[in-house]
Every structure is written in structure tokens, then in C-alpha cells.
Amino acid sequence: MRIQENIPLASFTTFGIGGPALYFIDVANEQDVHDALAFAREKSLPHIVLAGGSNVLIPDDGLRAVVLHIVEGSYTLQDGVLTADFGCNLLSLIRECGAHGFGGWEKLSGIPGTVGGAVRGNAGAFGSEIKDFVVSVSALNSKSGETKDFENNVCDFSYRRSIFKDNPDWIITRVALELHRVDSAESARLTEETIAERERRHLQNVRAAGSFFMNPIAPANIVEMFETEKGVKSRENRVPAGWLIEKAGMKGASVGGAIASFQHPNYIVNQGTATAHDVRNLAQMIKLEVYNQFGVELKEEAALL
């Protein structure tokens, strides 16, 4: 186990924001996690799990903690059942499995980060969610040291959440997913088509955490306004957070170096000099304005550490 000290964390996040970690340890599998947690207990320090860094805001003064940095692990694919360590890149898995004739989850292509992170937050896009493919999840309890396998039906999956997100003491270490037989060429085509559509809809190559807020459940009058204006049906009475932010006049709002993007208002973008303080203040301004105008409470999809 390689233990590093005072490692700047900004470069490990898509926001490009954040101070140093007191201790920083790469972990690739369950044993690595056990060892890193033992070190944190020895030092009487909290631990923070950091994966792809695509959905997180690190404080400006850093983390007085042991950061468990999840790195690429290993995976196996047998008869359509994919078993992967938490740090395996989601897009790489979709492409590799497709090349071997197994898929069905191509609509998740382009979602940044790891398979473990995707399961924790029940990542989804274009009407598909990763919960639709999960068979079981192996997790380690950071307090008790217990390891446990969670079948899909006890993972409590719902929109952008799971039992693991609600109970962070459980650290996902490995996931098993069931895929379908697919034509390799068709899988590759659908994967690239999905990535292209995602790039058309979402900002690319910007310093942001992706969608900062979750799409909220809205009152009936707000849902009706959205459906009338956009000509599409709401899913589960949810409306896009970006649409609400724009309707509230907060598109382009800024604090310091942070801005609610003109192209995609639900992206809070680091223009180069933004601090975590800037991002938090801007997010609070947006939440207050949306609530005052529409009575809708926005909740962060990004993890604020």
C-alpha cells in the first residue's frame, strides 16, 4: 500500500477545484480498501472515497482525511454475466462487452466515471438506468469491516440513488451485472450514436461536475407548463433542473469564477479561477431563486464534501 501525503486533489476532479488530501491511497480492490481503512483508523482520521471525480466538489482547504482513490481494477465476463471491480471505467466496459457480443446497456455510454460510482448513484440516460442490469453488489462496511452481497431487490434503487448513496458506510467493491446477447457491430454503432447524442446535449471539455442538480419532482402546474412549452411528457412528474434554472432567469448567473452555463444552465462551470466557495454560493443563489419563483426545491446531484 503506497501512502502519499498532502496530495492536491483539484486535478483528480472534473471541476478542477479542491485543496490537498492529508493522506492519499490508491485502491483497486476489496483488500486495498481494507488496508486503507485500517490506516485511517490507526491515524484516527475520517476516510473519503474518490473515484472518477466527475460528480464531486472538494473544499478549497482540502480534506483532513485519508482519501481512498479508486483506480481501475479487473473484470470477468462469462455467459453474459459481467463481474467488475468498482474502479472499472463504465464506458470501457460497455465497449469491451459489446465487442464480445453482450450488451443492452449502450444508452449508458458516455456517462463519466466508474461502474461502482454508476451503481451508487443509479446512473441513467435516455430512459435507461444501470439498476436494470444489476444482479448483485458486493460492499464493505467501513465501520464494522463486514463484507456483504446485496441482491438487486435490496439495493433500494430509485432516481439517482441507492442504499449505498444513502448509507455511505457501505463502500461498493464489486458489481455483477447481467447483459443480453447483442450483435457486436450493432452494439458499437449504438454506443457511438449515444455518445454523439450525449455530446450534442451536454457540455464537453469544460471544468464542471456534469449536471449539478437532480431533476426535481414539481407541482402539477409546473409540470403542465413544462409539457406545454416543450411538447413532451414529464417522467414521474419531474422537470429538468436546467429548464427551471433558465425560467428563473439564472442562466449565466455567476459568482467569482463560477457560472451557470449559458449553453446548459444545470452545469456550474469553473471558468478557470472558481473556488469551491464560489460554486457553493452560486448553487445556493440558484436554489433560492428557483424556490422563490416556482416553489420547487433543487437538490444537488454533485457530492459536496
N, C-alpha and C positions, 0 to 999 in steps of 0.2 A: 504494500500500500504506500503510494507516494503522497506525502502530505506537504502541501505548499502553503506559504503564509503571505498575507497581505496582497492577494491577487486582485487587480482591478477587474470589475465584473461587467463594465459597460460593453466591452467587445463580445461578451457572451450572450448579449440580448439584441433583439432586432430593434429596440428603441435606441440603443447606443447610449444608455443612461445608467448611472449607478457607480457607487464607490466600491472600495475593496472588501473582499471577504477576509476575515481574520484567518480562517483556515479553509483550504480548498482541496477536495479529494475527488478524483475521477472514479466513478463506479460503473461497472458494466454488467454485473450480475448480482444475485442474492447474497453470495458470500462477501462481495465487496461492500454491500450495504451493511451487513452485519458488522464488518470490521470498522467501517466509518462511524457507525452509531456507537460502537464501543469506545472509539476515540473521543467522540463528543461527550459521552458520559464521564470519561476519565478527566476531561477538561471542564466538566460542569457547565457546558455550553449548549445552547439550543442548536438544532440542525435545520437546514433549509435544503429542499430538493430543487435542483435547477436542471431542466432538460434542454430543449432546443432554444429556450429563451425568447420564444415568439409571442408569448402571451403574459408578460410579466413586467412590472416596474420596480426597479431596485432603488432604495433610498440613496440620496446624494452622499450621505456619510457612510455608506456601505453597510455591511452586516457583521455584527459582532457575534459570529456563529460559525459552525462548521458547515460549509456548503458541499453537499453531495452532488457533484456534477455528473449527470447521466451521460454516458458515451455509448457508442454503437456496440451492441452485443451480437449474439448469434441467433439463428432461427433454423427450424426444420419445417419441411412441407411433405406431408405423407397422406395420400388419398384425399386430398382436399382440405386436410386439417393443418393449419399453419400455427406453429408454436414459436413465439418470438420473445426474446428478452425485451425489457421495457425501452431500451435505448435505440432499437432498430428504427430507422427512418421510414415513415409511413409511405411516402411516395416510392421509395426504393422497393419496399415490399410489394406494393401494388404492381409495379413493373416486373419484378422478378417472378412473382406468382403467375402473372398473366403470360409471361414467356413460357411457363411450364403448363399452361392450359387451365389455370384456375383463377377465378375472379368473381365478378358480380358486384365488387365494391369500387369500380372505376370512378364513380361520381364523387368519391372522396379524394381523388387525385388533386394535388396542388395545395391541400391543407398543410400548412407548415408544421414541422415538429416530429415527434416520435410517436410510435404506436401506443406506448404507455400513457403519454400525455393525451392522445386522442381518446383513449378509453376513459381516462379520468374525467375528462370534460365532455364525454359523449359527443365528439366532433361530428359535424354533419354538413352537408351541402347538397343543393339541387334535389332535395327530397329524400336523401339517403343519410342514415346515421350509422356509426360504427357499431352501436348496440345490436343492429340487425344481423351481425356476423359473429359476435362474441359467444363462445361456448363457455369459457370459464376464465377467471382471473386469479393468478397467484399473487398474494400480497404478504408483506411482513409488517408486523405491528412494532412501531419504533419504541413503544413503552415497555411492552411485555416480552418482545423478542419472538413472539409466536408467529408462525407462518400458517397461512390458511388459503384454501382454494374456494373461490366464490363462484357458484354457478350463475349463469346469466340472470335467472329469475330472482336472485337475491342481491343483485348489484344495484337495484333501485334506479335504473336508468330513466332519465326524462330529459327535457330540453336542456342541453349543455350542462348536465350534472350527472353525478353518480354517487353511490355510497362512499367512494374514495375521496371525492371532492368535498363531501360533507363531513368526512371523518379523516382528516389529514394524518392521523397517527398511522393509518394503513398506507404503506408505500407499495405501489404496484411493482412487481419484479418480473413477471412473465404473463403473457396472454395467449390464449388459444382461440382461434377463430376458424369457422367453417366456411369454406368458399365453394363456388359452384364450378362445374366444368364449363369452360368457355373456349372459343376459338382464339388462338394466340394473336392472330393478326387483327381480329375484331377488338380484342381487349386493348391492344396497343393503340388502335385508332380511337377508341372511346376515351382512353386515358389522355391522349394528346388533345382531343377535342374538348374534354373537360378542363384541362389546364388552360387552353386558349380562351375558353369562355370565362374562366375564373380571372384570368389576366385582363379580360375586357371589362369585367365588372368591378374588380378590386384594384387598388393602387399597388404598383410593383416598384421594387427598388427604392422604397422610402423607409426612413427610420421611424417605425411605428410598431404597435403591438397587434396589428390586424384590427378587427372590429373591437372597439374599446368597450362598448356597451352591448348587452344582450338585447335582442328584440323583445319588447315588453308586451304582456297582455294588456289590452287597452279597453276602456269603456266602449259600449256599443256605438255611441255617436262618433267616436274617433275611428273605430273600425269602419263604420259606414262612410266616413269622409275619405278614408284611405281607399276603400274599394271603389268608390265613385270616381275619385281622381285618377287612380291607376288602372282601373278596369280589370283588376284581378281579385280573386277571393283571398281573404285572410286565412292563415293556417292557425288553428287553435286560438283565434281571436288575438293573435299577435300582429303588431305592425312593425315595420323596420325602424330601428332606432335612428338610422341616418335620415329617414324621411321626417321623423318628429323633430330632429335637431334642425333640419333645414326650415321646416314650417315655423319653428320657434325663432327664426332669424339668427341662429348661432353658427351657420356655415361661415367659415372664415374668421370666427372669433379666435382671439389669441391672448396668451399670457406669456410674457418673456419670449422664449424661443419656441414655444409650443403653439400649434394652430390646429383648429378643426378644419380639415382639408376642404377646399373648395370643390374638389372632384368627388370626394366621398366623406361627408361630414362626420360619419361614425369612426373615422380614422383620426386620432390625435397624433399629429406628426411632429417629430423633433426636427426643426429646421436647421439644426446644426449647433445651437447653443442652449437648447432646452435643458432644464434641470427637472428632477423628479418633482420638486416643489411646484414648478411651472405647470407640469402635467396635471398634478392633483388639483391645483387651483382652477385650471381651465375646466377640468371634468366637473368640479363642484358647481361652477358657473352654469355649465350646460344642464346639469341635473336640475338646478333650481329654476332655470328659465322654462324648461320643458314641463316641470311640475306646475309652475305658476300658470302657464298658458293652457295646459291640457289635463292637469290632474293625474299625470302618468309618472310613476317613479322609475327612473332608469337605474339599472343595476350593472355594475362593472362585470364584463366578461374577463378582462385582464386581471391578473392577480397583483394586488398592491402589497408589497412586502414591507 
